[in-house]
């Protein structure tokens, strides 16, 4: 069974200039030394870091690294158990029990396509029939990407964790902008089970759309083309599969606002490298603009 991941898709907000980069320097407003923000993408290979010369500047000048979450918290047995528990349905429910007979058959067909076995397999059924629909969706997204990139993509290594591991090598402190509790709340407790089922079946019934979207997003990221990435993220099915305004706020805007409030004190205490999902950076409510609005100078680093 593939390892669980908290998230495999990023979101983008608003249009950036054609010269947008992935690394930004934050200075001014009383900061003695600049801090840096690096936009990451969960599906991009770690080797891509070598294509970002500005990363060396950021790692050299920063004294600490902040991610969305301190990945070290996931190393403890207790927190791993909490993650797995959050991904499970209540004891009196099962995933197939939440679906109609037809929905269950379509899901089972996709599992067989991606894994070679469906819910009728005892091991698969015992593991996956307990999953919340959103946890199943996360796994299906990862499995479909792995199938299309066999030998190219390592789900256990990503750019987000790269910076935290590099910080540890350099004896730099590592911390997170959010707690595990908060992330689990956003991912698995912010929607009704009915909405989770709807989103799961949207993926099952529209696999080519979501696979193309993931491919196009990753290619845009590799080319540092945030304009293209945004264009891809704006594509939709024009139905209830699309994210609602409230869901967008919970996943993106509210978190951006919280981070922008926390970052000044962190940067004032010590020059910092923030490595966060690139979709949180652009737009009027993106982290970059929020820091500019707060009086900081934010500039792309080539």
Secondary structure, 3 states (H helix, E strand, C coil): CCCCCCCCCCCCCCCCCCCCCCEEEEECCCCCCCEEEEEECCCCCHHHHHHCCHHHHHHHHCCEEEEEECHHHHHCHHHHHHHHHHCECCCCCCHHHHCCHHHHHHHHHHHHHHHCCCCCCHHHHHHHCCECHHHHHHHHHHHHHHHHCCCCCCCCCCHHHHHHHHHHHCCCEEEEEECHHHHHHHHHCCCCHHHHHHHHHHHHHCHHHHHHHHHHHHHHHHCCCHHHHHHHHHCCCCCCCCCCHHHHHHHHHHHHHHHHHHHHHHHHHCCEEEEEEHHHCCCCCCHHHHHHHCCCEEEECC
